[in-house]
Amino acid sequence: MNSILISAVSSNQGKTILSTALLYYFKNSVRPFKIGPDYIDPQFHEIVCNTKSINLDTFIMNKPQVKWLFNKYSNKEVSILEGVMGFYDGMDKGCSAYDVGKLLNTPTVLLLDASGSYITISAVLKGLKTYKEDNTIKAVVLNKVSSKMHFELIKKQIEQDFQGENEIKVLGWIKKDLQSLRDTHLGLDLKDAKKEVLENISKEVLENIDLETLKEISLYKKEAITNYPFEEIKKINKKATVVYDENFSFLYHDNLETLKELFDEVEIISSTKDEKISSNSDFVFIPGGYVETKEAYERVKTSQNFKASLIEHANKNKHIYAECAGLLYLSNSVDDKEMAKILKVSFSLDSKRVRLGYYHSQSGLKGHAFHYTKPLDTSLGCDILSKKINSKGEVGAWKKKNVYGTYLHTMFRNNINILKDYFGI
């Protein structure tokens, strides 16, 4: 099989554009992965190649668990991993592209912005290559190149500076001002992308890239993993409901698979289609997403049957677990937007970020939070989210009987023992 990690020196360097082109090129035989807790890029990946993208996060999970996860889902001929931020960003949390690449021994292709430079590109590359000698950097693609002559200047310098054991392959270049992007509103929003648009982008991005050499450097032998590095999942004779739609779309695919392994039956319903929770459901999971924006709230207002069934579920003292937007939906309101009024808390939408990054909860969960809303009253909160274990933090979760809502996004497979109370097991 083949496995390749796409990274860069920072965000907004074109990782998603290159990843998109490669995913489309290998679309019939590729599994996409995203390093870190991101929910948006995996949705792009799935749209491009019609295969679920898997998050690899070495903060939320430990190293053996991430290796197991990668092994489980690397079930296609090609695995493409999209990095997070810059190559080394996240090292302080143990979850950078460098960390995951080293852990999985996956070759890395760096995408470097060549605009307004040529020799300095090689100096930047040397810094990246030598900062940590055990990195997996094997090749480079140059982005925003003005001409073939510009590319040849940079290529010559890199080949001169990186020889022998330190050789770095120069796979090719992407020209600046791509016509396919000028002609569409695509940018990083692939939800409206048509097949011909993706095909045009793929062709233009890969036009000057040596794909045969890329395949050669990305040859990969899967590691045989026999140990299951998690608490054993014992199936229970209960039914779970997962809400998954335009409003609640921040769903880690492995969380869904874990619930399918845990519960005897799992139904997936859409609140935005106003579908009801089955009366025989024992547990409801509402993922994150958006309910506070104008567009999302219009869908909330027209989902009255769903809302009624959720309230009925709560009134029967059945279990509900909700993350972020799910938490907001369970609340009384967000500003003047009325919600389900199951949890006795209200929120306001701020213009400034309230949380961003990895957090620990007092209950023992590790996860990620990113939101602009804040509670009007924290007195009824039940859990504290903090940047470090046992450090000062702020309320980030609320509970009422068997209903639990939290700002924290986490992964279920390695937290089954903690989540059992919320699942009613």
N, C-alpha and C positions, 0 to 999 in steps of 0.2 A: 504494500500500500504506500501511499504518499501522505506526508503531513508537513504543513508549513505554517509558520506564525508570521503575521504581517504586523510590523511595528514602525515607529517613527521617533522623532526627537520630542514631539509634543502633540497635543490635540490639534485638530484643524490642519493637518498636513496632507490629508488625502487617503488615510487608511481605509475609510469606508468605500471610497470610489474604487480603489484597487481591489479590495475584498469583494465588492459587488461584481466587478468584471470577472474575477477568477471564479466566483461562485456561479455566475451565469455560464461561463465557459465549461465548467465541470458539472453543470446542473443536474445531470442524470446519474452522477456517481459521487456526490459530495455530502459530507456532514459539516455544517458550520458550528463553530464554537466562539464564545465571547469571553475574554478574560475579564474578571471583575463582576460587579453586581448590576451592570447596565441592563435595562429592559428594552430600550429603544432599538439599538443595533440588532439584537436577535430577531426583532420583528421584521427589520429590513432583510435580514438573511433569509428568513422563511419565505418572504414574498419573492425573492430572487430565485431560489432553488427549490422551493416547495418542500423543504425538509426542516424540521424543528431544530433550532439552534440551542446549544447547551452552554450554560454559564459555568466557568471554571474559576472558583474563588478560593484562594488559599488563606484567606482570613476567616471566612465563615466555616470552611471545612479545613481539616488538617491535610498534610501532604499525602499520606496513604489513601485518604478518602478521595482526594482530587484525582490521583492516579487511577483509582478504581473507576471513578465516574468517566474519565476520558476513555479508559479501556472499554467500558460498557457501551458507550455511544459511538466509538470509532468503528462503526459497522458498515462503512462505505469504502470505496476504493481510495477516496481522497478525504483528508481532514484539513480544513482551513480554519485557523485560529486568528481572530482579530484582537489585537492588543488594546490596552487602555492607556490613554494619555501618552506620555513619552515612555521609551523602552524601560528605563529604570524607575519611573514614577510609581510609587506604591511600595517600594522596598521597605520602608519603615513599618509597613503593616504586613510585609511578607507576601504581597499580592501584586507584584508588577509583572509586566510581560517577561522581563528577565527571569524572575522567580519561576514562573510557570513554564517558560521555555526550557530552563535548566532542569526542572523537576521531571518534565516529560521527554527531555532530550529531543526536542523538536527544533529543526533548523529554522532560523529567523531570517526573513527578508526585511531589510530596512528601506522605507520609502523616505527619501531625502529631498527637500525643497531646494532646487538648484537656481531659483530665480535670482539674478543679480550677483552670481558668484561662480567660481570654477575651482581654483586651487584650494580655497578655504573649505570646500565640501569634503575634500580628503582629510583635512585637519579635524573637522567635526567627526568624521567617521573614525579616525584614529582615537579620538577621545572616547567615543562610544565603545570601540573594540577593546580598548585597554583599561577602561574603568573597572571592569570585573573580568578577569581573564578566563573564567569558566562560563562565559556567555555562549550562546548558540548562534551568533551572527555569522551567516554564511554568504550572504549576497545583498546587493543593493539595487533598487530601482530609483531612478532620478525623476522627480516630478517638476512640472512647470518649466520645462526646457524650451528655450526659444528657437533652436534649430539643431539639425544634425551635427553641424560643426561645433556648436556649444556642447552637445553631448560628448563628442569625440575628445574635446579638450579635458573634460572631467574624467572620462573613462581612462584616458592615457595617464593622468595623474594618479588615479586610484590603483591602476595596474602596476604602476611604478612603485608606489608606496606599500602595496600589499602583495608580497610574493611568497612562494614556497609554502611553509606551514601556515603562514598568516594570510594566504590568498583569500580575497573576497571577490566573488563573481559579480561583475557588472551586468545585470540581466537586461538592461535596456532603459527606455525613457518614455515619459508621458509628456506630450507637448502642452504648453500653456494655452489657456483660452480654448478649451475643447469645444468644438462645434456642437456636439451632442448635448452639452450642458447649457450652452447659450440658447439652443432651440427649445428647451423645455424649462419648466419650473421645478424640475426634479430636485436639484440640490441634494439634501440628505433626507428628503421626504419621498419615500418610495411607495406610499400607499396608493397613489394614483398611477403608478408606472404601468405602462403597457408593454407587451412582449417586444414590440419593435423598438421601443425606447431603450429597454435594457439591452437589447441586441446591439443597437447603435453605440451605446456607451461602452459595452464590452469590446466591440471591435476597435473603437477609437483608442480606448485606454491600453489595449493589448497590442496595438498595431506594431509598436517598436520594441516589444518585449520578447526575449528568447524563452519560449515556453518549454522547449525541449530541455534546456539546461536547468530550468526551474524544476522540471520533473526529476531530473537526475539528482539534484542536491536535496530534494525532499523525499527521497526513498526512505522508508520507515518500517522498522520491524516492531510490531506490537509486543509489549511485554506480557508474558503470561501471568495473570494475577488470579490466584486461587482463594485467597483469604478475603472475606467480606468484612471490611474495617468499620462496620457500624453495628449498633445493637440490632439483634435479629428482629425482623418484622413478622409478627404473628397475625395472620388474617383473622378478622373478627366478623361475625355475622351481623353487620350493620350496613346501612346505606348512607353515603355521603353525597352532598350536592356541591358542585363547584360552579360559581357564577363567573362566566367568561364572555366578554363582549367588548364593544367600543369603549364603554366607561370603565370596565374592570379588566384590563388587558395585561397588567403587569404580573404575569404568571410564569414562574420558572417551570420549564417543562418537566424537570425531574421531580418537582413537587407534585405535579399531577400524577406522574408515574408511581411515586411513593404512596399516594392516597389509593391508587388502584391496587397496589400490593397489600395495603393495610385493610381496606374495607371490602366487604363481599360484593358491593355494587357501588359504582360511582356514576352519577348523572351530571351532565354539563348543560347548564341552562343559560339563557340570555335575558338579562334584565331589560335591555333596550328593545327586545322583541316582546316584552311584557309577559314572559313565561313564568309560570308559578313553580314554586318549590313543591315537590311531591309530598303528599301528606304523610308518607311512610319514611321520609328521610330523617335520619338521626342527627346529622351534622351538616352544617353549611360553612363553606369557605368562600370569603369574598376577597379577592386580591386587590392590589392597588391599581391606580389609574387616574381618572379624572372625573369628579362630579361637581367641582366648584366653578369650572369655566362656564361661560354662557352657553356654548354649544352642548357641552355635556349635561348641563342642568335642564336643557330643553328635553333631553331624552329621559332624565330623571322624572320630570313632571308627567310624562306620558306612560310611566311604568307603574301604574297603580295596582294592577293585579299582582305583580311581583312584590311590591311593597306590602300589600295586605298579607300575602302568604309568608313573608319574612316575619312580620309582626306576630302572626299566628304561631309560627315556629317558636319564636321567643317566648310567647305567652304560655306555651306548653312546656316551658323550661327545658327545651332542647338546646343543643350546643351550636354556637355560632363563633367562628374565628375570622377576624377581619383585619386586613393590613391597609394602612394609609387611607386611600380613597374609600376603602371599605369601612374604616373607622369613621370617616366623615359622614358616610351615608347612614351609619347607625346613630349618629348624634341628633340633637334637636335641630340644629341649623348651622349653616356657614354664612355669616352676615345675614342677609335677608332671605336666603335660600333655605326653605324648609326641607328637612330630611326625614328619616323614618321615626325619630324620637324614641328609640329603644334605649340608648344610653343617655344618661342625664348630664350631658355636657354640650356646650355650644362653641363654635370656632369662628375666628375672623380670618380673612385673607389679607396677608401683609404684602407690601411691595418688596420687602427684603426677605432673603432666605432665612428660615428659622433653624433648619438643620441641613447639613450635607456631610456625608461620610459614613464611616464605620462606627458602630456603637455597641456597647455591652448593656444588657438589661440586668436588673437586680435578680430576676428570675433565672438567669443563667444562659440566656440566649445571646448569640452574636449575630449581627446583621448590619443592614445598611438603611439609612434614612435620608430622605431628600424631600423637603416640603416648605411651602410658603405660608401655611396656615398655622394658627396657634390657638390654644384653648383660652376661653374667657375666664375659666375658673379651674384650677388644678386640685381643688380640695378633695375631689372624689377620685382622683387618679390612683392607680394600683401598682404602677411599676415605674422605675426610674431608668432613663437611658443616659449613659455617660460614655465619654470617649475612652476611659480606661476603667478596668475592673475596680470596683469599690471606690471610685473617685466621685467627686461632686457632679451631679447631673440634674436633669429636670424631668418632670413627669412626662411620660410618653405613651401611657396605656391606661385604659379604663375598663372596668368589669362590672357587670350586673348579673348576679346569679350565674348562669352558664353562657352568658354573652361576653365575649372578650374582643376588644379592638385595640390595635397598637399601631404606632407610626413605623415600627420596625419591620423591614422585609427580611425574612430569613429563609433557610433551606430546611426542609422537613426531615430528610433522610438521616441526618446526623443529630437531630433533635427530638426523635420520637419519644425518648424518655421524659423530656421536659414538656412536650406538647400533649402528653396523654390526658392531662386534666382538661385541656381545651377540647380534645376530641371526645371526651366522655368515655374513656376506655377504663 
